[in-house]
């Protein structure tokens, strides 16, 4: 299984954590989340990034069962991907969505902290290996 966030960290690939808030047990994009995604979408649609590939990595906090968190984070990553494609007409093959559950906590000292519930966008173009598509 490809560990895109870990590879990004080890290789120093450009990435950014985006605070995308979801309602409890939901992968629906909220109005507050949409505002942040509009900024991300404008950046990804910039012609200087044309042809580059990005991994949209979904993360959760440590509440709940591991398998449930992976599935939830995957649904959320796919929701963000669909939002970006729909609103910014980004090429679908440039965005790979993948959920990682609580495996890559941003704040391991507070595993249930809200900062762990996030979406990370990684510029995968600098990586030679292909991320596993879902």
MODELLER restraints for C-alpha pairs under 7 A, 6 or more apart:
rsr = mdl.restraints
at = mdl.atoms
rsr.add(forms.Gaussian(group=physical.xy_distance, feature=features.Distance(at['CA:2:A'], at['CA:131:A']), mean=6.12, stdev=0.5))
rsr.add(forms.Gaussian(group=physical.xy_distance, feature=features.Distance(at['CA:2:A'], at['CA:132:A']), mean=6.26, stdev=0.5))
rsr.add(forms.Gaussian(group=physical.xy_distance, feature=features.Distance(at['CA:8:A'], at['CA:122:A']), mean=6.94, stdev=0.5))
rsr.add(forms.Gaussian(group=physical.xy_distance, feature=features.Distance(at['CA:13:A'], at['CA:123:A']), mean=6.51, stdev=0.5))
rsr.add(forms.Gaussian(group=physical.xy_distance, feature=features.Distance(at['CA:13:A'], at['CA:126:A']), mean=6.83, stdev=0.5))
rsr.add(forms.Gaussian(group=physical.xy_distance, feature=features.Distance(at['CA:14:A'], at['CA:122:A']), mean=6.04, stdev=0.5))
rsr.add(forms.Gaussian(group=physical.xy_distance, feature=features.Distance(at['CA:14:A'], at['CA:123:A']), mean=5.56, stdev=0.5))
rsr.add(forms.Gaussian(group=physical.xy_distance, feature=features.Distance(at['CA:15:A'], at['CA:120:A']), mean=6.81, stdev=0.5))
rsr.add(forms.Gaussian(group=physical.xy_distance, feature=features.Distance(at['CA:15:A'], at['CA:121:A']), mean=5.41, stdev=0.5))
rsr.add(forms.Gaussian(group=physical.xy_distance, feature=features.Distance(at['CA:15:A'], at['CA:122:A']), mean=4.21, stdev=0.5))
rsr.add(forms.Gaussian(group=physical.xy_distance, feature=features.Distance(at['CA:15:A'], at['CA:123:A']), mean=6.06, stdev=0.5))
rsr.add(forms.Gaussian(group=physical.xy_distance, feature=features.Distance(at['CA:16:A'], at['CA:120:A']), mean=5.59, stdev=0.5))
rsr.add(forms.Gaussian(group=physical.xy_distance, feature=features.Distance(at['CA:16:A'], at['CA:121:A']), mean=5.41, stdev=0.5))
rsr.add(forms.Gaussian(group=physical.xy_distance, feature=features.Distance(at['CA:16:A'], at['CA:122:A']), mean=6.69, stdev=0.5))
rsr.add(forms.Gaussian(group=physical.xy_distance, feature=features.Distance(at['CA:17:A'], at['CA:118:A']), mean=6.63, stdev=0.5))
rsr.add(forms.Gaussian(group=physical.xy_distance, feature=features.Distance(at['CA:17:A'], at['CA:119:A']), mean=5.83, stdev=0.5))
rsr.add(forms.Gaussian(group=physical.xy_distance, feature=features.Distance(at['CA:17:A'], at['CA:120:A']), mean=4.24, stdev=0.5))
rsr.add(forms.Gaussian(group=physical.xy_distance, feature=features.Distance(at['CA:17:A'], at['CA:121:A']), mean=6.42, stdev=0.5))
rsr.add(forms.Gaussian(group=physical.xy_distance, feature=features.Distance(at['CA:18:A'], at['CA:118:A']), mean=6.08, stdev=0.5))
rsr.add(forms.Gaussian(group=physical.xy_distance, feature=features.Distance(at['CA:18:A'], at['CA:119:A']), mean=5.29, stdev=0.5))
rsr.add(forms.Gaussian(group=physical.xy_distance, feature=features.Distance(at['CA:18:A'], at['CA:120:A']), mean=5.83, stdev=0.5))
rsr.add(forms.Gaussian(group=physical.xy_distance, feature=features.Distance(at['CA:19:A'], at['CA:118:A']), mean=5.30, stdev=0.5))
rsr.add(forms.Gaussian(group=physical.xy_distance, feature=features.Distance(at['CA:19:A'], at['CA:119:A']), mean=6.58, stdev=0.5))
rsr.add(forms.Gaussian(group=physical.xy_distance, feature=features.Distance(at['CA:20:A'], at['CA:33:A']), mean=4.87, stdev=0.5))
rsr.add(forms.Gaussian(group=physical.xy_distance, feature=features.Distance(at['CA:20:A'], at['CA:118:A']), mean=5.79, stdev=0.5))
rsr.add(forms.Gaussian(group=physical.xy_distance, feature=features.Distance(at['CA:20:A'], at['CA:119:A']), mean=6.40, stdev=0.5))
rsr.add(forms.Gaussian(group=physical.xy_distance, feature=features.Distance(at['CA:21:A'], at['CA:33:A']), mean=5.53, stdev=0.5))
rsr.add(forms.Gaussian(group=physical.xy_distance, feature=features.Distance(at['CA:22:A'], at['CA:28:A']), mean=6.61, stdev=0.5))
rsr.add(forms.Gaussian(group=physical.xy_distance, feature=features.Distance(at['CA:22:A'], at['CA:29:A']), mean=6.37, stdev=0.5))
rsr.add(forms.Gaussian(group=physical.xy_distance, feature=features.Distance(at['CA:22:A'], at['CA:30:A']), mean=6.25, stdev=0.5))
rsr.add(forms.Gaussian(group=physical.xy_distance, feature=features.Distance(at['CA:27:A'], at['CA:75:A']), mean=5.95, stdev=0.5))
rsr.add(forms.Gaussian(group=physical.xy_distance, feature=features.Distance(at['CA:27:A'], at['CA:76:A']), mean=4.71, stdev=0.5))
rsr.add(forms.Gaussian(group=physical.xy_distance, feature=features.Distance(at['CA:27:A'], at['CA:79:A']), mean=6.42, stdev=0.5))
rsr.add(forms.Gaussian(group=physical.xy_distance, feature=features.Distance(at['CA:28:A'], at['CA:79:A']), mean=6.90, stdev=0.5))
rsr.add(forms.Gaussian(group=physical.xy_distance, feature=features.Distance(at['CA:29:A'], at['CA:79:A']), mean=7.00, stdev=0.5))
rsr.add(forms.Gaussian(group=physical.xy_distance, feature=features.Distance(at['CA:41:A'], at['CA:84:A']), mean=5.78, stdev=0.5))
rsr.add(forms.Gaussian(group=physical.xy_distance, feature=features.Distance(at['CA:41:A'], at['CA:88:A']), mean=6.13, stdev=0.5))
rsr.add(forms.Gaussian(group=physical.xy_distance, feature=features.Distance(at['CA:45:A'], at['CA:88:A']), mean=6.60, stdev=0.5))
rsr.add(forms.Gaussian(group=physical.xy_distance, feature=features.Distance(at['CA:45:A'], at['CA:90:A']), mean=6.67, stdev=0.5))
rsr.add(forms.Gaussian(group=physical.xy_distance, feature=features.Distance(at['CA:52:A'], at['CA:94:A']), mean=6.42, stdev=0.5))
rsr.add(forms.Gaussian(group=physical.xy_distance, feature=features.Distance(at['CA:52:A'], at['CA:125:A']), mean=5.37, stdev=0.5))
rsr.add(forms.Gaussian(group=physical.xy_distance, feature=features.Distance(at['CA:53:A'], at['CA:94:A']), mean=4.34, stdev=0.5))
rsr.add(forms.Gaussian(group=physical.xy_distance, feature=features.Distance(at['CA:53:A'], at['CA:95:A']), mean=5.99, stdev=0.5))
rsr.add(forms.Gaussian(group=physical.xy_distance, feature=features.Distance(at['CA:53:A'], at['CA:123:A']), mean=6.15, stdev=0.5))
rsr.add(forms.Gaussian(group=physical.xy_distance, feature=features.Distance(at['CA:53:A'], at['CA:124:A']), mean=5.31, stdev=0.5))
rsr.add(forms.Gaussian(group=physical.xy_distance, feature=features.Distance(at['CA:53:A'], at['CA:125:A']), mean=5.18, stdev=0.5))
rsr.add(forms.Gaussian(group=physical.xy_distance, feature=features.Distance(at['CA:54:A'], at['CA:94:A']), mean=6.02, stdev=0.5))
rsr.add(forms.Gaussian(group=physical.xy_distance, feature=features.Distance(at['CA:54:A'], at['CA:95:A']), mean=5.04, stdev=0.5))
rsr.add(forms.Gaussian(group=physical.xy_distance, feature=features.Distance(at['CA:54:A'], at['CA:96:A']), mean=6.27, stdev=0.5))
rsr.add(forms.Gaussian(group=physical.xy_distance, feature=features.Distance(at['CA:54:A'], at['CA:121:A']), mean=6.48, stdev=0.5))
rsr.add(forms.Gaussian(group=physical.xy_distance, feature=features.Distance(at['CA:54:A'], at['CA:122:A']), mean=5.36, stdev=0.5))
rsr.add(forms.Gaussian(group=physical.xy_distance, feature=features.Distance(at['CA:54:A'], at['CA:123:A']), mean=4.64, stdev=0.5))
rsr.add(forms.Gaussian(group=physical.xy_distance, feature=features.Distance(at['CA:54:A'], at['CA:124:A']), mean=5.02, stdev=0.5))
rsr.add(forms.Gaussian(group=physical.xy_distance, feature=features.Distance(at['CA:55:A'], at['CA:95:A']), mean=5.87, stdev=0.5))
rsr.add(forms.Gaussian(group=physical.xy_distance, feature=features.Distance(at['CA:55:A'], at['CA:96:A']), mean=4.75, stdev=0.5))
rsr.add(forms.Gaussian(group=physical.xy_distance, feature=features.Distance(at['CA:55:A'], at['CA:97:A']), mean=5.88, stdev=0.5))
rsr.add(forms.Gaussian(group=physical.xy_distance, feature=features.Distance(at['CA:55:A'], at['CA:121:A']), mean=5.71, stdev=0.5))
rsr.add(forms.Gaussian(group=physical.xy_distance, feature=features.Distance(at['CA:55:A'], at['CA:122:A']), mean=5.09, stdev=0.5))
rsr.add(forms.Gaussian(group=physical.xy_distance, feature=features.Distance(at['CA:55:A'], at['CA:123:A']), mean=6.66, stdev=0.5))
rsr.add(forms.Gaussian(group=physical.xy_distance, feature=features.Distance(at['CA:55:A'], at['CA:124:A']), mean=6.26, stdev=0.5))
rsr.add(forms.Gaussian(group=physical.xy_distance, feature=features.Distance(at['CA:56:A'], at['CA:77:A']), mean=5.87, stdev=0.5))
rsr.add(forms.Gaussian(group=physical.xy_distance, feature=features.Distance(at['CA:56:A'], at['CA:95:A']), mean=6.81, stdev=0.5))
rsr.add(forms.Gaussian(group=physical.xy_distance, feature=features.Distance(at['CA:56:A'], at['CA:96:A']), mean=5.92, stdev=0.5))
rsr.add(forms.Gaussian(group=physical.xy_distance, feature=features.Distance(at['CA:56:A'], at['CA:97:A']), mean=4.66, stdev=0.5))
rsr.add(forms.Gaussian(group=physical.xy_distance, feature=features.Distance(at['CA:56:A'], at['CA:98:A']), mean=6.22, stdev=0.5))
rsr.add(forms.Gaussian(group=physical.xy_distance, feature=features.Distance(at['CA:56:A'], at['CA:119:A']), mean=6.66, stdev=0.5))
rsr.add(forms.Gaussian(group=physical.xy_distance, feature=features.Distance(at['CA:56:A'], at['CA:120:A']), mean=5.86, stdev=0.5))
rsr.add(forms.Gaussian(group=physical.xy_distance, feature=features.Distance(at['CA:56:A'], at['CA:121:A']), mean=4.77, stdev=0.5))
rsr.add(forms.Gaussian(group=physical.xy_distance, feature=features.Distance(at['CA:56:A'], at['CA:122:A']), mean=6.63, stdev=0.5))
rsr.add(forms.Gaussian(group=physical.xy_distance, feature=features.Distance(at['CA:57:A'], at['CA:77:A']), mean=6.04, stdev=0.5))
rsr.add(forms.Gaussian(group=physical.xy_distance, feature=features.Distance(at['CA:57:A'], at['CA:97:A']), mean=6.09, stdev=0.5))
rsr.add(forms.Gaussian(group=physical.xy_distance, feature=features.Distance(at['CA:57:A'], at['CA:98:A']), mean=5.08, stdev=0.5))
rsr.add(forms.Gaussian(group=physical.xy_distance, feature=features.Distance(at['CA:57:A'], at['CA:99:A']), mean=5.64, stdev=0.5))
rsr.add(forms.Gaussian(group=physical.xy_distance, feature=features.Distance(at['CA:57:A'], at['CA:100:A']), mean=6.79, stdev=0.5))
rsr.add(forms.Gaussian(group=physical.xy_distance, feature=features.Distance(at['CA:57:A'], at['CA:119:A']), mean=5.57, stdev=0.5))
rsr.add(forms.Gaussian(group=physical.xy_distance, feature=features.Distance(at['CA:57:A'], at['CA:120:A']), mean=4.98, stdev=0.5))
rsr.add(forms.Gaussian(group=physical.xy_distance, feature=features.Distance(at['CA:57:A'], at['CA:121:A']), mean=6.23, stdev=0.5))
rsr.add(forms.Gaussian(group=physical.xy_distance, feature=features.Distance(at['CA:58:A'], at['CA:73:A']), mean=4.67, stdev=0.5))
rsr.add(forms.Gaussian(group=physical.xy_distance, feature=features.Distance(at['CA:58:A'], at['CA:74:A']), mean=5.96, stdev=0.5))
rsr.add(forms.Gaussian(group=physical.xy_distance, feature=features.Distance(at['CA:58:A'], at['CA:76:A']), mean=6.29, stdev=0.5))
rsr.add(forms.Gaussian(group=physical.xy_distance, feature=features.Distance(at['CA:58:A'], at['CA:77:A']), mean=4.80, stdev=0.5))
rsr.add(forms.Gaussian(group=physical.xy_distance, feature=features.Distance(at['CA:58:A'], at['CA:98:A']), mean=6.20, stdev=0.5))
rsr.add(forms.Gaussian(group=physical.xy_distance, feature=features.Distance(at['CA:58:A'], at['CA:99:A']), mean=4.50, stdev=0.5))
rsr.add(forms.Gaussian(group=physical.xy_distance, feature=features.Distance(at['CA:58:A'], at['CA:100:A']), mean=5.92, stdev=0.5))
rsr.add(forms.Gaussian(group=physical.xy_distance, feature=features.Distance(at['CA:58:A'], at['CA:101:A']), mean=6.99, stdev=0.5))
rsr.add(forms.Gaussian(group=physical.xy_distance, feature=features.Distance(at['CA:58:A'], at['CA:118:A']), mean=6.26, stdev=0.5))
rsr.add(forms.Gaussian(group=physical.xy_distance, feature=features.Distance(at['CA:58:A'], at['CA:119:A']), mean=4.60, stdev=0.5))
rsr.add(forms.Gaussian(group=physical.xy_distance, feature=features.Distance(at['CA:58:A'], at['CA:120:A']), mean=6.44, stdev=0.5))
rsr.add(forms.Gaussian(group=physical.xy_distance, feature=features.Distance(at['CA:59:A'], at['CA:73:A']), mean=5.31, stdev=0.5))
rsr.add(forms.Gaussian(group=physical.xy_distance, feature=features.Distance(at['CA:59:A'], at['CA:99:A']), mean=6.28, stdev=0.5))
rsr.add(forms.Gaussian(group=physical.xy_distance, feature=features.Distance(at['CA:59:A'], at['CA:100:A']), mean=5.44, stdev=0.5))
rsr.add(forms.Gaussian(group=physical.xy_distance, feature=features.Distance(at['CA:59:A'], at['CA:101:A']), mean=4.88, stdev=0.5))
rsr.add(forms.Gaussian(group=physical.xy_distance, feature=features.Distance(at['CA:59:A'], at['CA:102:A']), mean=5.95, stdev=0.5))
rsr.add(forms.Gaussian(group=physical.xy_distance, feature=features.Distance(at['CA:59:A'], at['CA:116:A']), mean=6.59, stdev=0.5))
rsr.add(forms.Gaussian(group=physical.xy_distance, feature=features.Distance(at['CA:59:A'], at['CA:117:A']), mean=5.47, stdev=0.5))
rsr.add(forms.Gaussian(group=physical.xy_distance, feature=features.Distance(at['CA:59:A'], at['CA:118:A']), mean=5.32, stdev=0.5))
rsr.add(forms.Gaussian(group=physical.xy_distance, feature=features.Distance(at['CA:59:A'], at['CA:119:A']), mean=6.03, stdev=0.5))
rsr.add(forms.Gaussian(group=physical.xy_distance, feature=features.Distance(at['CA:60:A'], at['CA:69:A']), mean=6.25, stdev=0.5))
rsr.add(forms.Gaussian(group=physical.xy_distance, feature=features.Distance(at['CA:60:A'], at['CA:73:A']), mean=6.07, stdev=0.5))
rsr.add(forms.Gaussian(group=physical.xy_distance, feature=features.Distance(at['CA:60:A'], at['CA:101:A']), mean=4.95, stdev=0.5))
rsr.add(forms.Gaussian(group=physical.xy_distance, feature=features.Distance(at['CA:60:A'], at['CA:102:A']), mean=5.00, stdev=0.5))
rsr.add(forms.Gaussian(group=physical.xy_distance, feature=features.Distance(at['CA:60:A'], at['CA:116:A']), mean=5.68, stdev=0.5))
rsr.add(forms.Gaussian(group=physical.xy_distance, feature=features.Distance(at['CA:60:A'], at['CA:117:A']), mean=4.25, stdev=0.5))
rsr.add(forms.Gaussian(group=physical.xy_distance, feature=features.Distance(at['CA:60:A'], at['CA:118:A']), mean=6.60, stdev=0.5))
rsr.add(forms.Gaussian(group=physical.xy_distance, feature=features.Distance(at['CA:61:A'], at['CA:102:A']), mean=5.33, stdev=0.5))
rsr.add(forms.Gaussian(group=physical.xy_distance, feature=features.Distance(at['CA:61:A'], at['CA:105:A']), mean=6.89, stdev=0.5))
rsr.add(forms.Gaussian(group=physical.xy_distance, feature=features.Distance(at['CA:61:A'], at['CA:111:A']), mean=5.79, stdev=0.5))
rsr.add(forms.Gaussian(group=physical.xy_distance, feature=features.Distance(at['CA:61:A'], at['CA:112:A']), mean=4.91, stdev=0.5))
rsr.add(forms.Gaussian(group=physical.xy_distance, feature=features.Distance(at['CA:61:A'], at['CA:113:A']), mean=6.43, stdev=0.5))
rsr.add(forms.Gaussian(group=physical.xy_distance, feature=features.Distance(at['CA:61:A'], at['CA:114:A']), mean=6.88, stdev=0.5))
rsr.add(forms.Gaussian(group=physical.xy_distance, feature=features.Distance(at['CA:61:A'], at['CA:116:A']), mean=4.93, stdev=0.5))
rsr.add(forms.Gaussian(group=physical.xy_distance, feature=features.Distance(at['CA:61:A'], at['CA:117:A']), mean=5.38, stdev=0.5))
rsr.add(forms.Gaussian(group=physical.xy_distance, feature=features.Distance(at['CA:62:A'], at['CA:102:A']), mean=5.27, stdev=0.5))
rsr.add(forms.Gaussian(group=physical.xy_distance, feature=features.Distance(at['CA:62:A'], at['CA:111:A']), mean=5.29, stdev=0.5))
rsr.add(forms.Gaussian(group=physical.xy_distance, feature=features.Distance(at['CA:62:A'], at['CA:112:A']), mean=5.29, stdev=0.5))
rsr.add(forms.Gaussian(group=physical.xy_distance, feature=features.Distance(at['CA:63:A'], at['CA:112:A']), mean=6.06, stdev=0.5))
rsr.add(forms.Gaussian(group=physical.xy_distance, feature=features.Distance(at['CA:66:A'], at['CA:101:A']), mean=6.73, stdev=0.5))
rsr.add(forms.Gaussian(group=physical.xy_distance, feature=features.Distance(at['CA:69:A'], at['CA:101:A']), mean=4.50, stdev=0.5))
rsr.add(forms.Gaussian(group=physical.xy_distance, feature=features.Distance(at['CA:69:A'], at['CA:102:A']), mean=6.66, stdev=0.5))
rsr.add(forms.Gaussian(group=physical.xy_distance, feature=features.Distance(at['CA:70:A'], at['CA:99:A']), mean=5.52, stdev=0.5))
rsr.add(forms.Gaussian(group=physical.xy_distance, feature=features.Distance(at['CA:70:A'], at['CA:100:A']), mean=5.31, stdev=0.5))
rsr.add(forms.Gaussian(group=physical.xy_distance, feature=features.Distance(at['CA:70:A'], at['CA:101:A']), mean=3.88, stdev=0.5))
rsr.add(forms.Gaussian(group=physical.xy_distance, feature=features.Distance(at['CA:71:A'], at['CA:99:A']), mean=6.75, stdev=0.5))
rsr.add(forms.Gaussian(group=physical.xy_distance, feature=features.Distance(at['CA:73:A'], at['CA:99:A']), mean=4.47, stdev=0.5))
rsr.add(forms.Gaussian(group=physical.xy_distance, feature=features.Distance(at['CA:73:A'], at['CA:100:A']), mean=6.28, stdev=0.5))
rsr.add(forms.Gaussian(group=physical.xy_distance, feature=features.Distance(at['CA:73:A'], at['CA:101:A']), mean=5.38, stdev=0.5))
rsr.add(forms.Gaussian(group=physical.xy_distance, feature=features.Distance(at['CA:74:A'], at['CA:98:A']), mean=5.26, stdev=0.5))
rsr.add(forms.Gaussian(group=physical.xy_distance, feature=features.Distance(at['CA:74:A'], at['CA:99:A']), mean=3.56, stdev=0.5))
rsr.add(forms.Gaussian(group=physical.xy_distance, feature=features.Distance(at['CA:77:A'], at['CA:97:A']), mean=5.22, stdev=0.5))
rsr.add(forms.Gaussian(group=physical.xy_distance, feature=features.Distance(at['CA:77:A'], at['CA:98:A']), mean=6.03, stdev=0.5))
rsr.add(forms.Gaussian(group=physical.xy_distance, feature=features.Distance(at['CA:77:A'], at['CA:99:A']), mean=6.22, stdev=0.5))
rsr.add(forms.Gaussian(group=physical.xy_distance, feature=features.Distance(at['CA:77:A'], at['CA:119:A']), mean=6.80, stdev=0.5))
rsr.add(forms.Gaussian(group=physical.xy_distance, feature=features.Distance(at['CA:78:A'], at['CA:97:A']), mean=5.32, stdev=0.5))
rsr.add(forms.Gaussian(group=physical.xy_distance, feature=features.Distance(at['CA:81:A'], at['CA:95:A']), mean=6.58, stdev=0.5))
rsr.add(forms.Gaussian(group=physical.xy_distance, feature=features.Distance(at['CA:81:A'], at['CA:97:A']), mean=6.39, stdev=0.5))
rsr.add(forms.Gaussian(group=physical.xy_distance, feature=features.Distance(at['CA:84:A'], at['CA:90:A']), mean=6.65, stdev=0.5))
rsr.add(forms.Gaussian(group=physical.xy_distance, feature=features.Distance(at['CA:85:A'], at['CA:91:A']), mean=6.77, stdev=0.5))
rsr.add(forms.Gaussian(group=physical.xy_distance, feature=features.Distance(at['CA:85:A'], at['CA:92:A']), mean=6.46, stdev=0.5))
rsr.add(forms.Gaussian(group=physical.xy_distance, feature=features.Distance(at['CA:96:A'], at['CA:133:A']), mean=6.21, stdev=0.5))
rsr.add(forms.Gaussian(group=physical.xy_distance, feature=features.Distance(at['CA:97:A'], at['CA:134:A']), mean=6.95, stdev=0.5))
rsr.add(forms.Gaussian(group=physical.xy_distance, feature=features.Distance(at['CA:98:A'], at['CA:134:A']), mean=6.84, stdev=0.5))
rsr.add(forms.Gaussian(group=physical.xy_distance, feature=features.Distance(at['CA:105:A'], at['CA:111:A']), mean=6.70, stdev=0.5))
rsr.add(forms.Gaussian(group=physical.xy_distance, feature=features.Distance(at['CA:105:A'], at['CA:116:A']), mean=5.43, stdev=0.5))
rsr.add(forms.Gaussian(group=physical.xy_distance, feature=features.Distance(at['CA:106:A'], at['CA:115:A']), mean=6.68, stdev=0.5))
rsr.add(forms.Gaussian(group=physical.xy_distance, feature=features.Distance(at['CA:106:A'], at['CA:116:A']), mean=5.15, stdev=0.5))
rsr.add(forms.Gaussian(group=physical.xy_distance, feature=features.Distance(at['CA:107:A'], at['CA:115:A']), mean=6.98, stdev=0.5))
rsr.add(forms.Gaussian(group=physical.xy_distance, feature=features.Distance(at['CA:107:A'], at['CA:116:A']), mean=6.27, stdev=0.5))
